[in-house]
Amino acid sequence: MTIQISGVRKSFKRRGHAPQDVLRGVDLTIRTGEFVSFIGHSGCGKSTLLNIVGGLVKADGGSVAVDGQVVSGPGPDRAMVFQNYSLLPWLSLLKNVRVAVQESRPDWKKARVDEMVERYLTAVSLWEHRNKRPGQVSGGMAQRAAVARAFAVAPRTLLLDEPFGALDALTRSRLQQQLVDLWDSESETETVLMVTHGLDEAILLADRIVVMANLPYPSVRTVIDVPIPRPRHRTTVVHHPAYDAIQKQLVDLLIADNDAERVGAGAG
Ligand SMILES: Nc1ncnc2c1ncn2[C@@H]1O[C@H](COP(=O)(O)OP(=O)(O)OP(=O)(O)O)[C@@H](O)[C@H]1O
């Protein structure tokens, strides 16, 4: 499904201050089947943009259209995964996934719900832990349950907001692989948008990396193609001839943005 982001603007009111512009005219087209990462300094509006695409936050201006339909709220075609799992702590992993599927897909028969819940809890190796509550499992397992929950509603687009940011490096790398495997599998999920702070994670996973700019002009700074063929593996991807150049470009852009923000803050 094509996601067309056109002139999206957003500002937030701040008590005792002028409203803060968080996004000033974002234009971006995301094609069906793409994996797009969003990177930029803290506070540059990455989560806000993802939430606008997810229909959780309303833009002040501009629009997001999915396959030509303007987004006016959340929908089962777009599932989100957040850094803090956002599982319901009083429900088992199984019930967390099942409740989400039942709410998102009220038209599905029980057999279809059960099949999707089992398929994705099994795919993330949690079926035998399905009766445990989130507080009884590790952070990595809880995040796997959140990933299973997102895939189980069969969204065509997955929106990931720093999903692995709170995990240790080893767990993070396993989950990155599981995510790509699920995306590559026969899942209905075609397109992935992922906010990340990890340059390596962005290069490993993305077809394109959207670098967001900070104040004084928060928007899309540039979009970088990652022409590294799939399947990619973290141990080999770093040896690809394009890897170092992309990493350097990202570092340079982020440093330049830091400097621009300092100048902007000084001028203001
Ligand atoms: N609901 C809100 N009310 C007021 N301000 C908000 C709200 N949501 C976000 N902001 C502000 O908007 C700016 C952008 O926030 P956002 O979370 O989109 O940034 P981000 O790039 O995702 O940051 P991070 O990388 O730290 O998660 C921040 O200054 C934040 O404080």
The ligand as an ORCA input file, in Angstrom:
! r2SCAN-3c Opt
* xyz 0 1
  N       1.419     15.376     23.081
  C       2.411     16.280     23.101
  N       2.232     17.474     23.718
  C       3.204     18.406     23.719
  N       4.418     18.243     23.134
  C       4.649     17.086     22.515
  C       3.663     16.043     22.458
  N       4.184     14.992     21.753
  C       5.435     15.369     21.398
  N       5.710     16.609     21.848
  C       6.951     17.359     21.628
  O       7.208     17.346     20.236
  C       8.595     17.203     19.980
  C       8.811     15.994     19.071
  O       8.481     14.820     19.791
  P       8.662     13.365     19.140
  O       8.374     12.397     20.228
  O       7.893     13.283     17.897
  O      10.216     13.382     18.791
  P      11.178     12.172     18.433
  O      12.002     12.646     17.302
  O      10.410     10.920     18.244
  O      12.050     12.087     19.764
  P      12.763     10.827     20.457
  O      13.793     10.376     19.487
  O      13.374     11.412     21.689
  O      11.716      9.811     20.741
  C       9.281     17.071     21.329
  O       9.795     18.327     21.694
  C       8.154     16.676     22.246
  O       8.383     17.153     23.559
*
